[in-house]
Amino acid sequence: MVSSGDTMVEFLGVPADRRLLDGELDGLVGVRPRPTLATTSARHDRLVAAGSAMTAATLIGGGAMAIYGGEQLLFGDGGALAVVLTVIGLLLAATHWGWVHVAEYIGSGIDQRQDRANRERTDLWLETVQPYPRFTVNTTVRADASTSIERVLYRPVLTDAHTFSFVREAETAITYDADTPAQVIADKVETLRRQTRLETDRVAELWEAASTAYAAALHDAHGDEQRLAAQRAAATALSEHLNASLLEPPLVE
């Protein structure tokens, strides 16, 4: 079992690194699937297309109205209607590009709201990722038909930005040659997976005890001294759970 208690306290209050969203650590046990993020809104594309259509319509329509009104003023009966048509036509033709800008402005507003929603969704997901060690078991069939069973540790680490991430470390590997009965391999994999699941669950319980004690002690903390007291409370809770775990049976079902 990994030595958990002496390093967990340093991760208390540390946020998850946003690089966890890149998907490099999809094997993390006990982590919900990353949220699906919306891409460029289809409404944005439709608005831009509509703006382009309005641009063309106002340019052509405005030009036609200006030509017709001008023709009536110069060669026809003229009158107030011809003046109005000419002025409106010139205004429409002169401002035809404005429709594209209006559509782009509205579309950009939609995208910004979507980006904020994506950010909130990923922030909520990152808050669910807790910095305790996790274990998993992987199997690989090699070119010579042998089967390798690998126990993998995802160990939490602090980054330079004072966030936490995980590093993947292969702890042990067992290789069975091609002549090994499939049932033997399956039984070994199942045993290892049960053990790693139980071990991950136990470390998760240790983290939960420490983080709960830390949050409770930090609730009214103001200043470094109180924060240190909160860390001591978390370390005490962690130590108590570790001592209790020594009296528990081995990690088997």
Protein Blocks (a to p, Z undefined) as FASTA:
>chain_A
ZZfklmmmmmgopacdfklmnopammbghiacddddddddfklmmmmmmmmmmmmmmmmm
mmmmmmmmmmmmmmmnnpjklmmmmmmmmmmmmmmmmmmmmmmmmmmmmmmmmmmmmmmm
mmmmmmmpccbddddddddddfkopacdddddddddddfkopacdddddfbdcdddfklc
fklmmmmmmmmmmmmmmmmmmmmmmmmmmmmmmmmmmmmggcjklmmmmmmmmmmmmmmm
mmmmmmpccddZZ
